[in-house]
Amino acid sequence: MNLRALLQLAEDLLAMGPHPERARLDAELIVLHLLGQSRAWMVAHLYEPYPAAIEHELSQALTRRQEGEPIQYITGEAEFFGLTFKVSPGVLIPRPETEHLVEEVLRLAAGIEGLCVADIGTGSGAIAVALAHSLPAAKVWATDISPEALKIARRNAARNGVEERITFAEGDLFASLDGQRFNIIASNPPYVPLTDLASLSTEVRDFEPHTALFGGDDGLDIYRRLIPEAKALVSPGGWLVMEIGYGQQQAVEAQLEANGYSEIHFIPDYQGIPRVAVGRAAEAIPTAHSDEAEQPE
């Protein structure tokens, strides 16, 4: 059997699974992953024999995909912001929508001297690594409550050549950042309502980590802590940038307003859904003592 026949067999098997529309693409991704080759190589070698040694691993991988496991967990890789990341069931798979958050941080960061950025709940490290890669002069911090996630994030920083410029810290939200101040705090927190559990796809519901997905009954639990706690660490005039879920704009906007943020705005995703919430911390207000000190004698 040549490679073309093997790909057709894999495609036919996956066509009977939960995502027949992706059968050909998934078959190619799995086979090329096992072979360690590119699609260009595949085109040039379609009619040549394939290594028989991959048959057992291929059978296992196809079974996992038929059962609904995300292709990114099977291959162990995901693309985000033009970079390649290692992923496993211990972290969420980076999604295209989150690239809007990175783009907004880059826009806000333009012209800031001595830029210092924090990624809260970094997971795979996708946001922190993408920012460090795009902002070579910036200092980037990344936190997560999960030691497993931080291990993967560190590997992704090394893989993309930015490990020297990211400080990783284990802790819940800002617990490990005492005394630090940031021009921009970014976060993609758990925001899926628990009430949506039954409606999620098998790929998400049964395979991605629930602690990184769900934000309480209404999905807003983390924002109720994140928004007020960020005020102690964001520099005067700095920014808080967060990804949010469907239908959460009004509630998040109200929390930002209640906590004194200004210049609040929202960035839509590719479907026009408000996906990124942005708020600015108040500028430093001179104290009466400092005003008096500046008065001429």
C-alpha positions in Angstrom: 0.0 0.0 0.0 1.4 3.4 -0.9 0.9 6.7 1.0 -2.1 7.7 -1.1 -3.9 4.5 -0.3 -3.1 4.9 3.4 -4.5 8.4 3.5 -7.7 7.3 1.8 -8.1 4.5 4.3 -7.6 6.9 7.2 -10.1 9.4 5.6 -12.7 6.7 5.2 -12.5 5.7 8.8 -12.7 9.3 10.1 -15.6 9.9 7.8 -17.6 7.6 10.1 -16.7 9.7 13.1 -18.2 12.9 14.7 -16.5 15.2 12.1 -16.8 13.8 8.6 -16.4 17.2 7.1 -12.8 17.2 8.5 -12.0 13.6 7.6 -9.4 14.3 4.9 -7.7 17.1 6.7 -7.5 15.2 9.9 -6.2 12.1 8.1 -3.4 14.1 6.6 -2.5 15.9 9.9 -2.3 12.6 11.8 -0.3 10.7 9.1 2.1 13.6 8.6 2.5 14.0 12.3 3.5 10.3 12.7 5.8 10.5 9.7 7.3 13.8 10.9 6.9 15.3 7.4 5.3 18.3 5.7 2.4 18.5 3.3 4.8 19.4 0.5 6.7 16.2 1.2 3.4 14.3 1.1 2.5 15.5 -2.3 5.9 14.4 -3.7 5.7 11.0 -2.1 2.0 10.0 -2.5 2.7 6.9 -4.6 5.6 5.6 -2.6 5.4 3.0 0.2 5.0 4.3 3.8 6.9 3.0 6.8 4.9 0.0 8.2 6.1 0.9 11.7 3.5 3.7 11.9 0.5 1.4 11.5 0.0 0.7 15.2 0.3 4.3 16.2 -2.0 5.3 13.3 -4.7 2.9 14.4 -4.6 4.3 17.9 -4.7 7.9 16.7 -7.6 7.3 14.4 -9.5 5.6 17.2 -8.9 8.6 19.4 -10.2 11.0 16.7 -13.3 8.8 16.1 -14.1 9.2 19.8 -14.0 12.9 19.5 -10.6 13.8 20.9 -9.4 17.1 19.4 -6.8 16.7 16.7 -4.5 19.1 18.5 -4.2 16.7 21.5 -3.6 13.8 19.2 -0.7 15.6 17.3 0.3 17.5 20.4 0.5 20.8 18.5 -1.6 23.9 17.8 -1.0 27.0 15.8 -1.5 30.5 17.3 -0.5 33.9 16.1 1.8 32.4 13.5 3.6 30.3 16.1 3.5 26.6 17.0 2.6 25.5 20.5 2.7 22.2 22.3 -0.7 21.3 23.8 -1.9 18.5 26.0 -5.2 17.8 27.9 -3.7 19.8 30.8 -4.3 23.1 28.9 -6.9 24.6 26.6 -6.2 24.6 22.9 -5.4 28.1 21.7 -8.2 29.5 19.6 -8.2 32.1 16.8 -10.5 34.4 18.7 -7.8 35.0 21.3 -5.6 36.5 18.7 -7.9 39.6 18.9 -6.7 40.0 22.5 -3.0 39.8 21.5 -3.6 42.3 18.7 -5.3 44.7 21.1 -2.4 44.4 23.6 0.1 45.1 20.8 -1.9 48.2 19.8 -2.0 49.5 23.3 1.6 48.8 23.9 2.8 51.0 21.0 5.1 53.7 22.3 5.2 52.6 26.0 8.7 52.8 27.4 9.9 50.0 29.6 6.8 48.0 28.8 5.9 45.4 31.4 3.0 43.0 30.6 1.3 40.2 32.6 -0.7 37.2 31.3 -2.9 35.9 34.0 -3.9 32.3 33.7 -1.5 31.6 30.9 -2.3 28.0 30.2 -0.2 26.9 27.2 1.5 30.2 27.3 0.0 31.2 24.0 -0.7 34.9 24.9 2.5 35.4 26.8 4.7 33.8 24.2 3.0 35.6 21.3 3.5 39.0 23.1 7.1 38.3 24.0 7.7 37.3 20.4 6.1 40.4 19.0 7.5 42.8 21.7 11.2 42.0 22.0 11.9 44.9 24.4 9.0 44.1 26.8 9.2 42.2 30.1 6.5 39.6 30.3 5.1 37.7 33.3 2.9 34.7 33.1 1.0 33.1 35.9 -1.2 30.0 36.3 -2.6 28.0 39.2 -1.7 24.8 37.4 1.9 23.4 37.7 1.2 21.2 34.7 0.1 24.2 32.6 3.2 26.2 33.6 5.5 23.3 32.6 3.9 23.3 29.1 4.0 27.1 28.9 7.8 27.1 29.7 8.3 24.5 27.0 6.4 26.7 24.5 8.5 29.8 25.5 11.7 27.8 24.8 10.3 26.4 21.6 9.6 29.9 20.3 12.9 31.4 21.6 11.5 33.8 24.3 12.1 31.8 27.5 14.6 34.4 28.7 12.1 37.2 28.6 9.1 35.6 30.3 8.9 35.2 34.1 6.6 32.3 35.0 5.0 32.3 38.4 2.6 29.7 40.0 -0.4 31.0 41.8 -4.1 31.9 41.7 -4.6 35.1 39.6 -2.2 37.7 41.1 -1.1 35.8 44.2 2.4 35.3 43.0 2.9 38.8 41.7 3.0 40.8 45.0 4.9 44.1 44.5 4.9 44.0 40.7 3.3 46.7 38.5 2.3 46.3 34.9 1.5 48.6 32.0 -0.9 46.0 30.6 -2.6 43.0 32.3 -4.0 40.5 29.9 -6.1 37.4 30.7 -8.2 34.8 29.0 -9.9 33.4 32.1 -12.5 30.6 32.4 -15.7 32.1 31.3 -18.0 29.4 30.0 -21.2 29.1 32.2 -21.7 25.8 33.9 -25.3 25.9 32.6 -23.8 25.5 29.1 -22.1 22.2 29.8 -24.5 20.0 28.1 -24.5 22.1 24.9 -20.8 22.0 24.4 -19.2 19.9 21.7 -17.8 16.5 22.7 -14.3 17.8 21.9 -14.6 20.6 24.4 -16.8 19.0 27.1 -15.0 15.6 27.3 -11.4 16.5 26.6 -10.4 20.1 27.5 -9.7 20.9 31.2 -12.9 22.1 33.0 -10.9 24.3 35.4 -9.8 26.4 32.5 -13.2 26.4 30.9 -15.9 27.1 33.4 -16.4 30.3 35.4 -19.3 29.4 37.6 -23.0 29.3 36.9 -23.0 32.5 34.8 -19.4 32.3 33.7 -18.4 35.5 35.5 -16.9 34.2 38.7 -13.3 35.0 37.8 -14.1 38.5 36.5 -15.6 39.4 39.9 -12.1 38.8 41.3 -9.9 39.7 38.4 -11.3 43.2 37.7 -10.9 44.6 41.2 -7.7 42.8 42.0 -6.0 44.0 38.9 -6.2 47.6 40.1 -3.5 47.0 42.6 -1.0 45.8 40.0 -1.8 47.8 36.9 0.2 51.1 36.6 -1.6 54.4 36.6 -3.0 54.8 33.1 -2.4 51.2 32.3 -4.8 48.7 30.8 -6.7 45.6 31.6 -7.5 43.4 28.6 -9.6 40.3 28.9 -11.3 37.8 26.7 -15.0 37.3 27.4 -17.8 34.9 26.4 -20.9 35.3 24.4 -23.5 37.6 26.1 -21.1 38.8 28.8 -20.4 42.3 27.5 -23.0 44.1 29.6 -22.0 42.4 32.9 -18.3 42.9 32.4 -18.8 46.5 31.4 -20.7 47.1 34.5 -18.0 45.6 36.7 -15.3 47.7 34.9 -17.3 50.9 35.5 -18.0 50.0 39.1 -14.2 49.5 39.7 -13.3 52.9 38.3 -11.9 51.9 34.9 -12.3 54.3 32.0 -12.0 54.2 28.2 -13.9 50.9 28.3 -14.4 49.3 24.9 -14.9 45.9 23.3 -13.3 44.2 20.3 -15.5 41.8 18.3 -14.4 38.4 17.0 -14.7 37.1 13.4 -18.4 36.5 14.0 -19.1 40.0 15.3 -19.4 38.8 18.9 -17.8 41.1 21.6 -14.8 39.0 22.5 -12.2 41.3 24.2 -13.0 43.7 27.0 -10.6 46.6 27.6 -10.5 49.1 30.5 -8.0 51.7 31.6 -6.9 52.3 35.1 -7.1 55.8 36.5 -4.1 58.1 36.1 -2.2 58.9 39.3 -3.8 61.9 41.1 -1.3 64.3 42.8 -1.8 64.4 46.5 -2.3 67.7 48.4 1.2 67.3 49.8 2.8 67.1 46.4 0.8 70.1 45.2 2.0 72.1 48.0 5.6 71.1 47.4 5.4 72.4 43.9 4.1 75.9 44.9 6.7 78.7 44.6 7.8 80.2 47.9 
